[in-house]
Structure formats: C-alpha cells, structure tokens
Amino acid sequence: MNSSLSTAVHPALSSQELRLSRIIEHTPVGVCITDEAGYFLAVNPAYCRIYGYTADELVGQHFTVVVPPESRQLLCNLHERFIHYGSEIRGEWSVVNKSGKLITILADAALIHDADGQPQKATFVTDITDRKEMEQALQQSNRVKSEFLSNMSHELRTPLNAILGYSQLIKTMLDDPSMMLSREDNALFNDHIINAGWHLLSLINDILDLARIEAGKITVELKEIQLGPVFQEVMSILDAQPNTAKVQLKVIQPVPDLHLYADATRLKQVLVNLGSNAIKYNRPGGTVTIRCEQRDNTIVRICVEDTGIGIDPAQMENLFRPFERLGAERTTIQGTGIGLTISQKLIQQMNGTIGVVSRLGDGSCFYIDLPEAHPSATEVLAVSAKNSFDNTRLFQDQTKTILYIEDTTTDRELMGQILARYRNIRLLTAEDGLSGIEKACCEHPDLILTDLRLPDMNGTDVLRQLRNFDETNHIPIVAITSDISTEQKQELLAMGFQCYISKPFVLAQLLQTLAEALFDK
C-alpha cells in the first residue's frame, strides 16, 4: 500500500487487517490519513489518481496543498474541530488538483487513532466533477427551457389578446343596439385582428422551423444558384410589407453571372428576415440597402444595411439567442425574437457565416458569407417567372364541382363563404374520409380538397382509395395541411397529390390554386 497506509495506524498487521488494507488499496474511493496537525501520513492509489499526484509527492505535505487558497482557513478550522471533538465532516468541496484545475469531491471523514492513541483523520473521497457538470448543464438546460416557454407564452398571448379582444368588442357592439359600430371602427378592428393573426402565424412558423432545425429535420439543398433572381424575389416580398412605405428600399442587383452555392429557398427566407428587421428598426425616411460583393474570388458577401437605431455593443453576444429582442419588446415594434436564430442556423447549414457590424444610433449592416460558385460558360440557369393571379378565371360559365373533405366545421363553413361569390362553383363537403370517398364516387367532382388529418383516416389514405376506382382515379386531389415542411411537400407531390394548400389560408393563393387545378388541366 502506498506509503504504508495501514502501518500508519497499526505497525503490526493481523491477517484480517492485511486483507482490509489490500481492499483499501484497490478501492476506487480515494483514501488518505492525516495526522493531528493535518499532514498526510498515507494515501491510496485512488486518492493519487483524483489529485494527479504521486504518493511520495503528497506524504509529508499539509492537506491544504489540494485546497484552493480561499477555502484553506475554513477547512483548517474544520480539521481542528474534527480532531478534538470528532464532529462530522461530510459534504461536497471544491479542491484543486496538481495541474491547478478545480474539481468537486464528495468527502467523508472518520476519526481513528494510531498505536499510541494519537488522533488521526481518515478521509474518503469520491470525484464527482463529471456529475456536478452534468447537473449544472441540466439546470442550465432547464433554465433555458423555462425561459423559452415563458417567452413563447408571452409572444403567443400578445397577438391572441388583440384577436380575442377586438373580436369580443365587435360582438358586444353588434349585440347592443345602443352601440354603433361605424364603418371606420369596423375596418380598424378588422385590420388589428388580421395583423395580429398574421403575426401569430409568423411566430408559430418560426417556432416550428426552429424546432425542426434543432431536431435535424430541416435540411438544405446546396447547389449552384444565380443570386439575381433571389434578390428580385426578396425585393417583391419586402415591397409588399406595410412598413416599407416609411423607408427607401434599395436592392443593388449583382452582376448577371454571379453564382454561389446555397439553398435558394432558405437564402430567400434569411434575406427576407434580415430585410424585414432593417425596415422595422429603421427611422422614418431611412434607407435599407441590399447588395453583394465578391471577396477573394471564393466568397460572396451579401449585405443588408439600414440607417436605423443600431445595436448596443453590450448586447451583441445575445443577438442570435432565441426570443432575444434586445429591448424591442418594450416598443410597439412587432417581432418574435426567433428570426435571427433561425437565420444563423440556416446559413451555417449552407457552410456560410452570418454576422453584423453596428454602432448604436448609426444603423447596422448584417452580412452573409457564402461560397462562390464558378459555373462553366455553357451553363445556363433558368429563372422562372411568376404570373400574377387573375381571379376572373373562377367566373367562367362552365360549372365546376369541388368536394372538400374536412372534419372541422368552421373550416368547411369558411370555404363555403370564400366560394359563395363564384356562382359557377358548386361546393360539396364531407366531414370524414369514408363519407368523402362515397360522395366522390357518386358525384364525380372536378376537384377534391382533403385535409391530411381526418378522424377515420388520413388524407393519403383517401388519395390511395380514390385512385383504385375508375370513376375517381383521374380527379385532381389537393392536400390541405396546417403543418407543411419542404420534405413533406415533396412527399405529397410524389404520392400523387396535384398540389397542396397550407392552413391558415392566404386567400389569393387559395383561389389561384383552385383556378389552376380546375382550368389548367
């Protein structure tokens, strides 16, 4: 045994004591014996492993060699009290190993005596550093989770308060003849409800995106893309935002042959988010500029610059944390506090980086660095042109029948109200998959809309069964879902759905989809 741990207590060992000493020598628990003054008399191998010393380096040293300076006086007092009174010493302590690293131990002490009756202290030590770090990480995770849920609850309730509040106010005014609801008030209340609804939808989409990213369920499709068309689409989206009228939006188009490796859809999502922030946090009459530059012929840097309020340097480290709005939550500016987190994770998946240069009161410049692509001269990237929707196509003389399979009554009623103005559209409804299939076989509609989550089966089951009947296998079927990811969109099209419609409905997109499905066969 190291430095005669057993003989430090009793020089003459019986066979039983010898067996016990061998057990102590091989136990994973660190054991040391100190004299009345606190000097090491003996240590076992486990004790040496915990602290990183050899037995020869410890024996003869005062036990405070493994104690941080700030704790030495306290532990010396405890040692003295223990030697004289045998008071219990048990607990977790921070100690220091040979390399100077702080570790956490669980220590128990026992009062023993040597052959001459002199008191000694036997200390039993377990290294619990890893366990403590795991506990601290779990506590931090729980704190982050609680903070996330608290912030999410607040962000969800804020738009809900506007939706429910104004809805109740309208109902009260309509029910009470003495309260007049003017056209102006009606328009104002409806605007508040619609804006709050879209804000709530944006928040839900951001939360779902963040959850999918964290779970590894959102992947990016990296390929050579032309940056110009992406800029054009971003410009169109930002131009349509209500706050854009208060600022000047400049999009400096890149050179036509500038390409980079990225996912065009996700890059557009990031740029729209950065552009929206630049508009919202700008000054009245300010400027938002989106531009790009080539760096070292290997990197394309995209910049979104604004002339807004800027960012406090002390808050920079929190900029990309979820729900961190840097004080903007105390203003009238709407936001989720998730967009930058999502943007950072998406850009990182595209092998890029995102950062910001800002001075408080002097605007900000968010930049994205992505790998540049160098296509051959013969490569041509087609740019699809989007046609504007002409809703007069739904007023054609030819009568069309649409079957809507949906278990939610309010959704069926909403679809009825949307299509009521189109006299040539005949709407049939079914509240479950089986009745929908039966009605399709009897009525032979021109188009079938089916929710993907029905009480008796899912929408894909409806699709498969309708494809088995001669009278329905040619009818275009559109999937309607409230939870649609890029991967699920591709799966739905591969299954045979004509297309898909996301809930909540965007009226113009819904009508365009119906017109294309009915008349563009």
For each residue, the residues with C-beta under 8 A, 3 or more apart:
1: 4 5 6 21 22 24 25 42 44
2: 5 25 42 43 44 45 48 55
3: 8 41 42 43 55 56 59
4: 1 7 8 42
5: 1 2 8 9 21 24 25 31 33 41 42 43 44
6: 1 9 10 13 17 18 20 21 24 42
7: 4 10 11 13
8: 3 4 5 33 41 42 114 120
9: 5 6 33 112 113 114 115 120
10: 6 7 13 17 114 115
11: 7 115
12:
13: 6 7 10 17 18 21
14: 17 18
15: 18 19
16: 19 20
17: 6 10 13 14 20 21
18: 6 13 14 15 21 22
19: 15 16 22 23
20: 6 16 17 23 24
21: 1 5 6 13 17 18 24 25
22: 1 18 19 25 26
23: 19 20 26 27
24: 1 5 6 20 21 27 31 44
25: 1 2 5 21 22 44 45
26: 22 23 45
27: 23 24 31 44 46
28: 46
29: 46 124 125 126
30: 43 44 46 47 48 49 50 51 105 124 125 126 127
31: 5 24 27 43 44 46 47 122 123 124 125
32: 40 42 43 44 47 58 63 122 123 125
33: 5 8 9 40 41 42 43 112 120 121 122 123
34: 38 39 40 41 63 79 120 121 123
35: 38 39 41 118 120
36: 83 118 119 120
37: 62
38: 34 35 62 63 64 76 79
39: 34 35 60 61 62 63
40: 32 33 34 43 58 59 60 61 62 63
41: 3 5 8 33 34 35 59 120
42: 1 2 3 4 5 6 8 32 33 55 59
43: 2 3 5 30 31 32 33 40 47 48 55 58 59
44: 1 2 5 24 25 27 30 31 32 47 48
45: 2 25 26 48 49 55
46: 27 28 29 30 31 49 50
47: 30 31 32 43 44 50 51 58 125
48: 2 30 43 44 45 51 52 53 54 55 58
49: 30 45 46 52
50: 30 46 47 97 103 105 125 127
51: 30 47 48 58 66 95 97 98
52: 48 49 97 98 99
53: 48 57 58 97 98
54: 48 57 58
55: 2 3 42 43 45 48 58 59
56: 3 59
57: 53 54 61 98
58: 32 40 43 47 48 51 53 54 55 61 65
59: 3 40 41 42 43 55 56
60: 39 40
61: 39 40 57 58 65
62: 37 38 39 40 65
63: 32 34 38 39 40 66 67 75 79
64: 38 67 72 75 76
65: 58 61 62
66: 51 63 95 96 97
67: 63 64 71 72 75 95 96
68: 71 72 94 95 96 102
69: 72
70:
71: 67 68 74 75 93 94
72: 64 67 68 69 75 76
73: 76 77
74: 71 77 78
75: 63 64 67 71 72 78 79 93
76: 38 64 72 73 79 80
77: 73 74 80 81
78: 74 75 81 82 87 89
79: 34 38 63 75 76 82 83 89 121
80: 76 77 83 84
81: 77 78 84 85 87
82: 78 79 85 86 87 89 109 111 121
83: 36 79 80 111 119 121
84: 80 81
85: 81 82
86: 82 111
87: 78 81 82
88: 109
89: 78 79 82 107 108 109 123
90: 107 108 109
91: 106 107
92: 104 105 106 107 128 132
93: 71 75 104 105 107
94: 68 71 102 103 104
95: 51 66 67 68 102 103 104 105
96: 66 67 68 100 101 102 103
97: 50 51 52 53 66 100 101 103
98: 51 52 53 57
99: 52
100: 96 97
101: 96 97
102: 68 94 95 96
103: 50 94 95 96 97 127 129
104: 92 93 94 95 127 128 129 132
105: 30 50 92 93 95 125 126 127 128 129
106: 91 92 125 126 128
107: 89 90 91 92 93 123 124 125 126
108: 89 90 123 124
109: 82 88 89 90 121 122 123 124
110: 121 122 123 124
111: 82 83 86 119 120 121 122
112: 9 33 119 120 121 122
113: 9 117 118 119 120
114: 8 9 10 117 118 120
115: 9 10 11
116:
117: 113 114
118: 35 36 113 114
119: 36 83 111 112 113
120: 8 9 33 34 35 36 41 111 112 113 114
121: 33 34 79 82 83 109 110 111 112
122: 31 32 33 109 110 111 112
123: 31 32 33 34 89 107 108 109 110
124: 29 30 31 107 108 109 110
125: 29 30 31 32 47 50 105 106 107
126: 29 30 105 106 107
127: 30 50 103 104 105 130
128: 92 104 105 106 131 132
129: 103 104 105 132 133
130: 127 133 134
131: 128 134 135
132: 92 104 128 129 135 136
133: 129 130 136 137
134: 130 131 137 138
135: 131 132 138 139
136: 132 133 139 140
137: 133 134 140 141
138: 134 135 141 142
139: 135 136 142 143
140: 136 137 143 144
141: 137 138 144 145
142: 138 139 145 146
143: 139 140 146 147
144: 140 141 147 148
145: 141 142 148 149
146: 142 143 149 150
147: 143 144 150 151 323
148: 144 145 151 152 322 323
149: 145 146 152 153
150: 146 147 153 154
151: 147 148 154 155 322 323 337
152: 148 149 155 156 207 323
153: 149 150 156 157
154: 150 151 157 158
155: 151 152 158 203 323 336 337
156: 152 153 159 160 200 203
157: 153 154 160 161
158: 154 155 161 162
159: 156 162 163 196 197 199 200 203
160: 156 157 163 164 196 200
161: 157 158 164 165
162: 158 159 165 166 192 193 195 196
163: 159 160 166 167 193 196 197 200
164: 160 161 167 168
165: 161 162 168 169
166: 162 163 169 170 189 190 192 193 196
167: 163 164 170 171 193
168: 164 165 171 172
169: 165 166 172 173 189
170: 166 167 173 174 181 186 189
171: 167 168 174 175
172: 168 169 175 176 179
173: 169 170 176 179 180 181 185
174: 170 171 181
175: 171 172
176: 172 173 179
177:
178:
179: 172 173 176
180: 173
181: 170 173 174 185 186
182: 185 186
183: 186 187
184: 187 188
185: 173 181 182 188 189
186: 170 181 182 183 189 190
187: 183 184 190 191
188: 184 185 191 192
189: 166 169 170 185 186 192 193
190: 166 186 187 193 194
191: 187 188 194 195
192: 162 166 188 189 195 196
193: 162 163 166 167 189 190 196 197
194: 190 191 197 198
195: 162 191 192 198 199
196: 159 160 162 163 166 192 193 199 200
197: 159 163 193 194 200 201 504
198: 194 195 201 202
199: 159 195 196 202 203 334
200: 156 159 160 163 196 197 203 204
201: 197 198 204 205 504
202: 198 199 205 206 336
203: 155 156 159 199 200 206 207 336 338
204: 200 201 207 208
205: 201 202 208 209
206: 202 203 209 210 336 338 339 342
207: 152 203 204 210 211 336 338
208: 204 205 211 212 483
209: 205 206 212 213 218 338 342
210: 206 207 213 214 322 338 341 342 345
211: 207 208 214 215
212: 208 209 215 217 218 485
213: 209 210 216 217 218 342 345 346 349
214: 210 211
215: 211 212
216: 213 219
217: 212 213 485 487
218: 209 212 213 346 349 485 486
219: 216 349 487
220: 262 263 266 346 349 350
221: 263
222: 261 262 263 350 351
223: 261 262 263
224: 259 260 261 373 375 379 381
225: 230 259 260 261 262 263 264 267 373 381
226: 229 230 256 258 259 381 383
227: 230 231 254 258 259 260 292 300 302
228: 231 232 253 254 256 258 383
229: 226 232 233 264 383
230: 225 226 227 233 234 264 267 268 271
231: 227 228 234 235 251 253 254 271 290 292
232: 228 229 235 236 251 253
233: 229 230 236 237 268
234: 230 231 237 238 251 268 271 272 275 290
235: 231 232 238 239 249 251 290
236: 232 233 239 240
237: 233 234 240 241 268 272 275
238: 234 235 241 244 249 272 275 276 279 288
239: 235 236 244 249
240: 236 237 244
241: 237 238 244 276 279
242: 245
243: 246 247 279 280
244: 238 239 240 241 247 249 279
245: 242
246: 243 279 282 284 285 286
247: 243 244 279 282 283 284 285 286 287 288 306
248: 285 286 287 288
249: 235 238 239 244 275 279 287 288 290
250: 287 288 289 290 291
251: 231 232 234 235 289 290 291
252: 289 290 291 292
253: 228 231 232
254: 227 228 231 258 292
255: 258
256: 226 228
257:
258: 226 227 228 254 255 292 294 300 372
259: 224 225 226 227 372 373 374 375 381
260: 224 225 227 300 370 371 372 373
261: 222 223 224 225 350 351 370 371 372 373
262: 220 222 223 225 266 267 350 352 370
263: 220 221 222 223 225 266 267 346 349 350
264: 225 229 230 267 268
265: 268 269 486
266: 220 262 263 269 270 346 349 350
267: 225 230 262 263 264 270 271 350 368 370
268: 230 233 234 237 264 265 271 272
269: 265 266 272 273 342 343 346
270: 266 267 273 274 342 343 346 347 354 368
271: 230 231 234 267 268 274 275 290 302 304 368
272: 234 237 238 268 269 275 276
273: 269 270 276 277 339 340 342 343
274: 270 271 277 278 304 343 366
275: 234 237 238 249 271 272 278 279 288 290 304
276: 238 241 272 273 279 280 339
277: 273 274 280 281 335 339 340 366
278: 274 275 281 282 288 304 305 306 308 364 366
279: 238 241 243 244 246 247 249 275 276 282 288 306
280: 243 276 277 333 334 335
281: 277 278 306 308 309 328 333 364
282: 246 247 278 279 286 287 288 306 307 308 309
283: 247 286 307 308 309
284: 246 247
285: 246 247 248
286: 246 247 248 282 283 306 307 308 363
287: 247 248 249 250 282 305 306 307
288: 238 247 248 249 250 275 278 279 282 304 305 306 307
289: 250 251 252 303 304 305 306
290: 231 234 235 249 250 251 252 271 275 302 303 304 305
291: 250 251 252 302 303 305
292: 227 231 252 254 258 300 301 302 303
293: 300 301 303
294: 258 297 299 300 301 372
295: 298 299 300 301 369
296: 299
297: 294 372
298: 295 371 372
299: 294 295 296 369 370 371 372
300: 227 258 260 292 293 294 295 369 370 371 372
301: 292 293 294 295 367 368 369
302: 227 271 290 291 292 367 368 370
303: 289 290 291 292 293 365 366 367
304: 271 274 275 278 288 289 290 365 366 367
305: 278 287 288 289 290 291 363 364 365 366
306: 247 278 279 281 282 286 287 288 289 363 364 365
307: 282 283 286 287 288 363
308: 278 281 282 283 286 363 364
309: 281 282 283 360 361 363
310: 358 359 360 361 362 363 364
311: 315 316 319 326 356 358 360 364
312: 315 316 326 360
313: 316 360
314:
315: 311 312 318 319 326 327
316: 311 312 313 319 356 358
317:
318: 315 321 324 326
319: 311 315 316 324 326 340 356
320: 324 340 341 344 354
321: 318 324 341
322: 148 151 210 337 338 341
323: 147 148 151 152 155 336 337 338
324: 318 319 320 321 337
325: 328 329 335 337
326: 311 312 315 318 319
327: 315 330 331
328: 281 325 331 333 335
329: 325 335 337
330: 327
331: 327 328
332:
333: 280 281 328
334: 199 280
335: 277 280 325 328 329 339
336: 155 202 203 206 207 323 339
337: 151 155 322 323 324 325 329
338: 203 206 207 209 210 322 323 341 342
339: 206 273 276 277 335 336 342 343
340: 273 277 319 320 343 344
341: 210 320 321 322 338 344 345
342: 206 209 210 213 269 270 273 338 339 345 346
343: 269 270 273 274 339 340 346 347 354
344: 320 340 341 347 348 354
345: 210 213 341 342 348 349
346: 213 218 220 263 266 269 270 342 343 349 350
347: 270 343 344 350 352 353 354 368 370
348: 344 345 351 352 353 354
349: 213 218 219 220 263 266 345 346
350: 220 222 261 262 263 266 267 346 347 370
351: 222 261 348 370 371
352: 262 347 348 368 369 370 371
353: 347 348 368 369
354: 270 320 343 344 347 348 366 367 368 369
355: 366 367
356: 311 316 319 364 365 366 367
357: 364 365 367
358: 310 311 316 362 363 364 365
359: 310 362 363
360: 309 310 311 312 313
361: 309 310
362: 310 358 359
363: 286 305 306 307 308 309 310 358 359
364: 278 281 305 306 308 310 311 356 357 358
365: 303 304 305 306 356 357 358
366: 274 277 278 303 304 305 354 355 356
367: 301 302 303 304 354 355 356 357
368: 267 270 271 301 302 347 352 353 354
369: 295 299 300 301 352 353 354
370: 260 261 262 267 299 300 302 347 350 351 352
371: 260 261 298 299 300 351 352
372: 258 259 260 261 294 297 298 299 300
373: 224 225 259 260 261
374: 259
375: 224 259 379 381
376: 379
377:
378:
379: 224 375 376
380:
381: 224 225 226 259 375
382:
383: 226 228 229
384:
385:
386:
387:
388:
389: 508 511 512 515
390: 393
391: 394 395 508 511 512 515
392: 395
393: 390 396 515 519
394: 391 422 424 425 511 514 515 518
395: 391 392 422 423 424
396: 393 424 519
397: 424
398: 424
399: 424 425 426
400: 424 425 426 446 447 518
401: 425 426 427 428 443 444 445 446 447
402: 419 425 426 427 428 445 446 447 448 449 514 518
403: 428 429 430 436 439 440 443 445 447 448 449
404: 412 415 427 428 429 430 449 450
405: 429 430 431 432 433 436 448 449 450 451 454 459 462
406: 411 412 415 429 430 431 449 450 451 480
407: 431 432 451 453 454 455
408: 411 412 451
409: 412 413 431
410: 413 414
411: 406 408 414 415 451 503
412: 404 406 408 409 415 416 429 431
413: 409 410 416 417
414: 410 411 417 418 505
415: 404 406 411 412 418 419 427 429 449
416: 412 413 419 420 427 429
417: 413 414 420
418: 414 415 505 507 510 511
419: 402 415 416 422 425 427
420: 416 417
421:
422: 394 395 419 425
423: 395
424: 394 395 396 397 398 399 400
425: 394 399 400 401 402 419 422
426: 399 400 401 402
427: 401 402 404 415 416 419
428: 401 402 403 404 439 443 445
429: 403 404 405 406 412 415 416
430: 403 404 405 406 435 436 438 439
431: 405 406 407 409 412 435
432: 405 407 435 436 454 455 456 457
433: 405 436 437 450 454 455 456 457 458 459 461 462
434: 437 438 456 457
435: 430 431 432 438 439
436: 403 405 430 432 433 439 440 448 450 454 462
437: 433 434 440 441 462 465 466 472
438: 430 434 435 441 442
439: 403 428 430 435 436 442 443
440: 403 436 437 443 444 445 448 466 472 475
441: 437 438 444 469 471 472
442: 438 439
443: 401 403 428 439 440
444: 401 440 441 471 472 475
445: 401 402 403 428 440 448 475
446: 400 401 402 475 518
447: 400 401 402 403 475 476 477 478 514 517 518
448: 402 403 405 436 440 445 462 466 475 476 477 478
449: 402 403 404 405 406 415 477 478 480 501
450: 404 405 406 433 436 454 459 462 463 477 478 479 480
451: 405 406 407 408 411 454 459 480 481
452: 458 459 460 479 480 481
453: 407 458 459 481
454: 405 407 432 433 436 450 451 457 458 459 462
455: 407 432 433
456: 432 433 434
457: 432 433 434 454 461 462
458: 433 452 453 454 461 462
459: 405 433 450 451 452 453 454 462 463 479 480 481
460: 452 463 464 495
461: 433 457 458 464 465
462: 405 433 436 437 448 450 454 457 458 459 465 466 477
463: 450 459 460 466 467 477 479 495 496 497
464: 460 461 467 468
465: 437 461 462 468 469
466: 437 440 448 462 463 469 472 473 475 477
467: 463 464 472 473 496
468: 464 465 473
469: 441 465 466 472 473
470: 473
471: 441 444
472: 437 440 441 444 466 467 469 475
473: 466 467 468 469 470
474:
475: 440 444 445 446 447 448 466 472
476: 447 448 498 517 521
477: 447 448 449 450 462 463 466 496 497 498
478: 447 448 449 450 497 498 499 500 501 513 517
479: 450 452 459 463 492 497 499 500 501
480: 406 449 450 451 452 459 500 501 502 503
481: 451 452 453 459 484 488 500 501 502 503
482: 502 503 504
483: 208 488
484: 481 488 489 500 502
485: 212 217 218 488 489
486: 218 265 489 490
487: 217 219 490 491
488: 481 483 484 485 491 492
489: 484 485 486 492 493 500
490: 486 487 493 494
491: 487 488 494 495
492: 479 488 489 495 497 500
493: 489 490 497 499 500
494: 490 491
495: 460 463 491 492
496: 463 467 477
497: 463 477 478 479 492 493 500
498: 476 477 478 517
499: 478 479 493 513 516 517
500: 478 479 480 481 484 489 492 493 497
501: 449 478 479 480 481 505 509 510 513
502: 480 481 482 484 505 506
503: 411 480 481 482
504: 197 201 482
505: 414 418 501 502 509 510
506: 502 509 510
507: 418 510 511
508: 389 391 511 512
509: 501 505 506 512 513
510: 418 501 505 506 507 513 514
511: 389 391 394 418 507 508 514 515
512: 389 391 508 509 515 516
513: 478 499 501 509 510 516 517
514: 394 402 447 510 511 517 518
515: 389 391 393 394 511 512 518 519 520
516: 499 512 513 519 520
517: 447 476 478 498 499 513 514 520
518: 394 400 402 446 447 514 515 521
519: 393 396 515 516
520: 515 516 517
521: 476 518
